């Protein structure tokens, strides 16, 4: 009898292992996305602040999370497609779409009706609302053509400016932290809500895509009208106000009519991970710090001016200051950067921290690459910062209800 019980228990454990290895397919088929399709949902209830309950629409002409005012927390997730089956990739993108549409309204998948199967939702946000969650998806050059192979027959849909960022002279790039087939930017006012979304997008990808890298970011001042400050203590993104209008967004961010149809209303995401040498910076005088940026640290005002948003007089700024070079490039980009901390660098004993630079622009070859090249060659900030990761991605236009992520690329 005991031997029989042992066999039964072993069989049950084996079954659970099997269900975990099959993962998404089994879980979704039994209790997951099928439950979503049948409106078998549970709503979150919370007594939290308004920002915890606030919803940002997932569907619309443009993807959320681009011109959306920045949330406090961000996860940047790079994934590589591992399946060679186009139908499986379409299924993955449909599952992602259903999950994102659900999560951005503050709702959750059912935890599951069968206790012998993994829950359909990981459950760590059951008492939390939407928390201004946004999920923004983009595709890297390798999604369209990997190592010279057009796996999914979509190479002809490559957008006009989607190319790897050229390596700069002072780059110290880590290939394990760069590029990727798919980029997913997850932002929210509640860090656990943001992580829950990133975690479940990874879980839903089991057997079809693998994690390339994951970065975690945060900003200051997300709940105010103030421009966020980076870890050097300076305001980051002041110039965004120059194009914050419908016309400005069209001129700076949204892809033009000469792009493929799926890209019109979309944009290009440029990513750079920048390690800040905080110990060196913290030993620099206030004058040296302000000369490096060309702005006053406390007010954010450009040299010779009184307020942050006063027009910059480049002649009043140090020759190779960060702001002067940016202005002399005569290009605008939409910055959406986040700070990061990664503990202590074991090699140096210094704090491992810096900036997850993210910008959106309609033409990176005109707006971003020349600016980056100028900065890398001349910027005084190079004494205190090192670029260690890089990536360029095309973010499609937004979706209508009934459509799924990447549909206009993979179909037709």
Buried (B, 14 or more C-beta within 10 A) or exposed (E): EEEEEEEEEEEEEEEEEEBEEBBBBBBBEBBBBBBBEEEBEEEBEBEBEEBBBBEBEBBEEBBBBBBBEBBBBBBBBBBBBBBEEBEBBBBBBBBBBBBBBBBBBBBBBBBBEEEEBBBBBBEEBBEBBBBBBBBBBBBBBBBBBBEEEEBBEBBEBBBBBBBEBEEBEEBEBEEEBBBBBBBBBBBBBBBBBBBBBBBBBBBBBBBBBEBBBBBBBBBBEBEEEEBBBBBBBBBBBBBBEEBEEEEBBEEBBBBEEEBBEBBBBBBBBBBBBBBBBBEEBEEBEEEEBBBBBBBBBEEBBBBEBEEBBEEBBBEEBBEBBBBBBBBEBEBBBBBBBBBBBEEEEEEEEBBBBBBBBBBBBBBBBEBBBBBBBBBBEBBBBBEBBBBBBBBBBBBBBBBEEEBBBBBBBBEE
